[in-house]
Amino acid sequence: MKILLFASALTLVGSCATKRYTEKIQDIKDGIVFEDANQINTYAKTITAEELSDHVYAFSSDENQGRKTGEFGHHKATHFLKDYYIKEGISSPFGTDNYYQNIPESFFTNGIKSSQNVLAFIEGSELPNQILIISAHSDHEGIKDSLIYNGADDNASGTSALLEMAQAFQKAKNEGFGPKRSILFLHLTGEEEGLYGSRYYIEHPVFALDSTIANLNIDMIGRVDKYHKDNPNYIYIIGADRLSTELHYISEAANNKFTQLELDYRYNVENEPNQYYSRSDHYNFARKGIPVIFYFNGEHEDYHQPTDTADKINFPLLAKRTQLIFSTAWYLANCPKKINVDKN
């Protein structure tokens, strides 16, 4: 009889815990309301396949020589980014025409020369000291055996997404609909060499890390992998639920409301053999307890090959994926309270 009573008590406790968890999730879902959906749609539509194409072709051109960290081609590419932000009237967080966070040669290993992250900034109207970071790495493989590794998908696609989103948010601000929180557009160097740019930012933050509400990181979002040849309407979501249950459901709600992509979580499972969660720049933010989402299209036959060229990018799909990230960022920058971190 005692054994039966104990088993019944355990069942009751488990049932109550499940009920509380279900109620918690429903509360989170009920709290995600896109009150400014019309505005989000309006500015998301300024993110176009045509403009993304212009950016990808320019950024992954032979002139940038594969954008190897510390080399002439990457310096030239970062100058392209700086010129774009100046032209669009998007500020530097340093308050001048200096958009570079310079990283000395001594920070790198293996003979890598000094390099720079590129930072652009839109100040929030109500909560300027709370920072959302949207990031993408700007470097690639350089030149090997006289072949230029242009890196159109890796990561001119993510870089171009940042440029289009920054333009959309700045346009919204110019028209009286600027974000309540501040947004930092962070182009990171040295990712291919070992996540150097994000590690340098974490160790030398321009804004306090405890004021950083989330990092949305983009690395390869312009192509389709072998698992989705028959269904290209997808994006891999990695890390969204690792630190914040709420961030996961915000991501899903934004997709359901605006883009209706298939959100594929196969690479988000614990002990996933490819270990993508720790292989791009978001990981350095996650290590500091900052909630992250890593947006990724998966590897393809041109990954880290000189054949990763702009003509192979699916630009309408790149636009749609960028619009998903934009709508998620809009919510994070404008929601009533910053997202809750409820996991270690």
C-alpha positions as CSV (number, residue, x, y, z in Angstrom):
1,M,0.0,0.0,0.0
2,K,2.9,2.4,0.9
3,I,4.5,1.7,-2.5
4,L,1.2,2.4,-4.3
5,L,0.7,5.6,-2.5
6,F,4.3,6.8,-3.2
7,A,3.9,6.0,-6.9
8,S,0.6,7.9,-7.0
9,A,2.2,10.9,-5.3
10,L,5.0,10.9,-7.9
11,T,2.5,10.7,-10.7
12,L,0.6,13.7,-9.2
13,V,3.8,15.7,-8.8
14,G,4.8,15.0,-12.4
15,S,1.4,15.9,-13.6
16,C,1.4,19.2,-11.7
17,A,4.9,20.0,-13.1
18,T,3.8,19.3,-16.6
19,K,0.8,21.5,-16.2
20,R,2.8,24.4,-14.8
21,Y,5.3,24.1,-17.7
22,T,2.5,24.0,-20.2
23,E,0.9,27.1,-18.6
24,K,4.3,28.8,-18.6
25,I,4.7,28.2,-22.3
26,Q,1.2,29.3,-23.1
27,D,1.8,32.5,-21.1
28,I,4.9,33.2,-23.2
29,K,3.1,32.6,-26.4
30,D,0.2,34.8,-25.4
31,G,2.6,37.6,-24.5
32,I,4.1,37.7,-28.0
33,V,1.9,40.2,-29.9
34,F,3.0,42.0,-33.0
35,E,1.0,45.2,-32.5
36,D,3.0,47.0,-35.2
37,A,2.7,44.3,-37.9
38,N,1.8,46.8,-40.6
39,Q,4.9,48.8,-40.0
40,I,7.1,45.6,-39.9
41,N,5.6,44.5,-43.2
42,T,6.2,48.0,-44.7
43,Y,9.9,48.1,-43.8
44,A,10.5,44.4,-44.4
45,K,9.4,44.9,-48.0
46,T,12.3,47.4,-48.5
47,I,14.6,44.3,-48.2
48,T,14.7,43.2,-51.8
49,A,16.3,40.4,-53.8
50,E,17.6,43.1,-56.2
51,E,19.5,45.1,-53.6
52,L,20.8,41.9,-51.9
53,S,22.1,40.8,-55.3
54,D,24.0,44.1,-55.7
55,H,25.6,43.7,-52.3
56,V,26.6,40.1,-52.7
57,Y,28.1,40.6,-56.1
58,A,30.1,43.6,-54.9
59,F,31.2,42.1,-51.6
60,S,32.2,38.7,-53.1
61,S,33.9,40.1,-56.2
62,D,37.4,39.2,-57.3
63,E,38.5,42.7,-56.3
64,N,38.2,41.7,-52.6
65,Q,40.5,38.8,-53.2
66,G,38.6,36.3,-51.0
67,R,38.6,38.7,-47.9
68,K,41.3,36.9,-45.9
69,T,41.6,38.3,-42.4
70,G,44.3,40.9,-42.2
71,E,45.0,41.0,-45.9
72,F,44.4,43.7,-48.5
73,G,41.2,42.2,-49.8
74,H,39.5,42.2,-46.4
75,H,40.6,45.7,-45.7
76,K,39.1,46.7,-49.0
77,A,35.8,44.9,-48.2
78,T,35.6,46.6,-44.8
79,H,36.0,50.0,-46.5
80,F,33.1,49.0,-48.7
81,L,31.0,48.5,-45.6
82,K,32.0,51.8,-44.0
83,D,31.2,53.7,-47.2
84,Y,27.8,52.1,-47.3
85,Y,26.9,53.1,-43.8
86,I,28.1,56.7,-44.4
87,K,26.1,56.9,-47.6
88,E,22.9,55.6,-45.8
89,G,23.3,58.0,-42.9
90,I,23.7,55.2,-40.4
91,S,25.9,56.2,-37.5
92,S,29.0,54.8,-36.0
93,P,28.8,53.9,-32.3
94,F,32.0,55.9,-31.8
95,G,30.2,59.1,-32.8
96,T,32.6,59.9,-35.7
97,D,33.3,58.6,-39.2
98,N,35.3,55.8,-37.6
99,Y,33.4,52.5,-38.0
100,Y,36.3,50.2,-37.1
101,Q,37.0,48.3,-34.0
102,N,40.7,47.7,-34.7
103,I,42.2,44.4,-33.6
104,P,46.0,44.3,-33.2
105,E,48.2,41.7,-34.8
106,S,49.2,40.6,-31.3
107,F,45.6,39.3,-30.7
108,F,45.9,36.8,-33.6
109,T,48.1,33.7,-34.0
110,N,49.6,32.0,-37.0
111,G,51.0,35.2,-38.6
112,I,47.6,36.8,-39.1
113,K,47.9,40.6,-39.5
114,S,45.9,43.3,-37.7
115,S,42.3,43.5,-38.8
116,Q,39.0,45.1,-37.9
117,N,35.4,44.6,-37.0
118,V,33.0,47.1,-38.6
119,L,30.3,48.6,-36.4
120,A,27.2,50.6,-37.3
121,F,24.6,51.8,-34.8
122,I,21.0,52.9,-34.6
123,E,20.2,54.4,-31.2
124,G,17.0,53.4,-29.4
125,S,14.4,56.1,-28.8
126,E,13.3,54.9,-25.3
127,L,15.8,52.3,-24.0
128,P,19.0,53.3,-25.7
129,N,21.2,51.5,-23.2
130,Q,19.7,48.1,-24.1
131,I,21.5,46.7,-27.1
132,L,20.4,44.2,-29.7
133,I,23.4,42.9,-31.7
134,I,22.9,41.6,-35.3
135,S,26.1,40.1,-36.6
136,A,27.7,38.4,-39.6
137,H,31.4,37.7,-40.3
138,S,33.0,39.5,-43.2
139,D,36.1,37.4,-43.8
140,H,36.7,34.4,-46.0
141,E,39.4,32.1,-47.2
142,G,41.4,34.4,-49.4
143,I,43.5,33.1,-52.4
144,K,44.8,29.6,-52.5
145,D,46.8,28.2,-55.4
146,S,46.0,31.3,-57.5
147,L,42.2,30.6,-57.0
148,I,40.0,33.3,-55.4
149,Y,37.7,32.0,-52.7
150,N,34.9,34.6,-53.1
151,G,32.7,33.3,-50.3
152,A,29.4,34.5,-51.8
153,D,27.3,32.4,-49.4
154,D,30.0,32.3,-46.8
155,N,29.5,35.0,-45.8
156,A,28.6,37.7,-48.3
157,S,25.0,36.5,-48.0
158,G,24.9,37.3,-44.2
159,T,26.9,40.5,-44.7
160,S,24.4,41.7,-47.3
161,A,21.5,40.8,-45.0
162,L,23.0,43.1,-42.4
163,L,23.3,46.0,-44.9
164,E,19.6,45.6,-45.9
165,M,18.3,45.4,-42.4
166,A,20.3,48.4,-41.3
167,Q,18.9,50.4,-44.2
168,A,15.3,49.3,-43.3
169,F,15.7,50.2,-39.6
170,Q,17.2,53.5,-40.5
171,K,14.4,54.3,-42.9
172,A,11.9,53.4,-40.2
173,K,13.7,55.8,-37.8
174,N,13.8,58.6,-40.4
175,E,10.0,58.2,-40.7
176,G,9.3,58.3,-37.0
177,F,9.2,54.5,-36.3
178,G,12.7,54.0,-34.9
179,P,13.5,51.1,-32.5
180,K,13.0,51.6,-28.8
181,R,16.2,49.7,-28.0
182,S,19.5,50.3,-29.8
183,I,20.7,48.0,-32.5
184,L,24.4,47.3,-33.3
185,F,25.1,46.0,-36.7
186,L,28.4,44.1,-36.1
187,H,30.5,42.8,-39.0
188,L,33.1,40.4,-37.5
189,T,36.5,39.6,-38.8
190,G,38.5,36.4,-38.3
191,E,35.6,34.0,-38.0
192,E,37.2,31.6,-40.5
193,E,40.4,31.7,-38.5
194,G,38.8,30.8,-35.1
195,L,36.1,33.3,-34.2
196,Y,38.6,36.0,-33.4
197,G,36.4,39.1,-34.1
198,S,33.6,38.0,-31.8
199,R,36.1,37.0,-29.1
200,Y,37.8,40.4,-29.4
201,Y,34.4,42.1,-29.1
202,I,33.4,40.1,-26.1
203,E,36.7,40.9,-24.4
204,H,36.6,44.6,-25.4
205,P,32.8,45.3,-25.7
206,V,31.8,48.7,-27.0
207,F,28.6,48.3,-25.0
208,A,28.3,46.5,-21.7
209,L,27.6,42.9,-22.1
210,D,25.0,42.9,-19.4
211,S,23.1,45.5,-21.4
212,T,23.1,43.3,-24.5
213,I,19.7,41.6,-24.8
214,A,20.4,39.1,-27.6
215,N,22.6,38.3,-30.6
216,L,21.1,37.3,-34.0
217,N,24.0,35.9,-36.0
218,I,23.9,35.2,-39.7
219,D,26.4,32.9,-41.5
220,M,25.4,31.4,-44.9
221,I,21.7,32.1,-45.7
222,G,21.8,32.3,-49.6
223,R,21.8,28.7,-50.7
224,V,20.0,25.4,-50.3
225,D,21.5,22.2,-48.9
226,K,21.0,18.6,-50.0
227,Y,18.2,18.0,-47.5
228,H,16.0,20.7,-49.0
229,K,16.5,20.4,-52.7
230,D,12.7,19.8,-53.1
231,N,11.7,22.3,-50.4
232,P,14.0,25.4,-50.4
233,N,11.6,27.3,-48.2
234,Y,13.5,26.7,-45.0
235,I,16.2,28.0,-42.7
236,Y,18.1,26.3,-39.9
237,I,17.6,27.8,-36.5
238,I,20.3,27.0,-34.0
239,G,20.5,28.1,-30.3
240,A,17.3,30.0,-30.0
241,D,16.1,27.9,-27.0
242,R,19.5,27.2,-25.4
243,L,19.4,30.2,-23.0
244,S,15.9,31.7,-23.4
245,T,12.6,29.8,-23.9
246,E,11.1,33.1,-24.8
247,L,13.5,33.8,-27.7
248,H,12.6,30.5,-29.3
249,Y,8.9,31.3,-29.3
250,I,9.5,34.9,-30.5
251,S,11.4,33.5,-33.4
252,E,8.5,31.0,-34.2
253,A,5.9,33.7,-33.8
254,A,7.7,36.1,-36.2
255,N,8.0,33.3,-38.8
256,N,4.3,32.4,-38.5
257,K,3.2,36.0,-38.8
258,F,5.5,37.2,-41.6
259,T,7.5,34.6,-43.6
260,Q,6.2,31.1,-43.1
261,L,9.5,29.4,-43.7
262,E,10.1,25.9,-42.4
263,L,12.2,26.3,-39.3
264,D,14.5,23.3,-39.2
265,Y,16.0,22.4,-35.8
266,R,18.0,19.3,-36.7
267,Y,21.3,21.0,-36.0
268,N,20.1,22.4,-32.6
269,V,20.0,19.1,-30.8
270,E,22.5,18.4,-28.0
271,N,25.6,16.6,-29.0
272,E,24.9,17.2,-32.7
273,P,28.0,15.8,-34.5
274,N,28.7,18.9,-36.7
275,Q,28.7,21.1,-33.6
276,Y,27.4,24.1,-35.5
277,Y,26.3,25.8,-32.3
278,S,29.9,26.4,-31.4
279,R,31.3,27.0,-34.9
280,S,30.2,30.6,-35.6
281,D,30.4,33.9,-33.8
282,H,27.2,33.7,-31.8
283,Y,28.9,31.1,-29.6
284,N,31.1,33.7,-28.0
285,F,28.0,35.7,-27.0
286,A,26.2,32.6,-25.7
287,R,29.3,31.8,-23.5
288,K,28.6,35.1,-21.7
289,G,25.0,34.2,-21.1
290,I,23.6,36.3,-24.0
291,P,20.7,34.6,-25.8
292,V,21.5,33.9,-29.4
293,I,20.0,32.7,-32.7
294,F,22.2,31.3,-35.4
295,Y,20.6,31.5,-38.9
296,F,22.2,29.0,-41.4
297,N,21.3,27.3,-44.7
298,G,23.5,24.2,-44.2
299,E,26.6,23.2,-46.1
300,H,26.6,22.6,-49.8
301,E,29.0,21.3,-52.5
302,D,30.6,24.8,-52.8
303,Y,31.3,25.3,-49.0
304,H,34.8,26.5,-48.6
305,Q,35.5,26.1,-52.3
306,P,36.4,28.7,-55.0
307,T,33.1,27.8,-56.6
308,D,31.1,29.6,-53.9
309,T,30.2,32.4,-56.3
310,A,27.4,35.0,-56.4
311,D,25.6,33.5,-59.5
312,K,24.6,30.5,-57.3
313,I,22.8,32.5,-54.6
314,N,19.0,32.2,-54.5
315,F,18.3,35.9,-54.0
316,P,14.5,35.8,-53.5
317,L,15.1,33.1,-50.8
318,L,17.9,35.3,-49.3
319,A,15.4,38.2,-49.1
320,K,12.8,36.1,-47.4
321,R,15.2,34.8,-44.8
322,T,16.5,38.3,-44.2
323,Q,12.9,39.5,-43.7
324,L,12.4,36.8,-41.0
325,I,15.5,38.0,-39.1
326,F,14.4,41.6,-39.5
327,S,10.9,40.9,-38.1
328,T,12.4,39.0,-35.2
329,A,14.9,41.9,-34.6
330,W,12.1,44.4,-34.8
331,Y,10.1,42.6,-32.0
332,L,13.2,42.3,-29.8
333,A,14.0,46.0,-30.2
334,N,10.5,47.1,-29.5
335,C,8.8,44.6,-27.1
336,P,7.7,45.9,-23.7
337,K,10.4,44.2,-21.7
338,K,13.7,42.5,-22.7
339,I,13.6,38.8,-23.1
340,N,14.0,36.5,-20.1
341,V,17.1,34.3,-19.7
342,D,15.8,31.2,-18.0
343,K,18.5,28.6,-18.8
344,N,22.2,28.1,-18.2
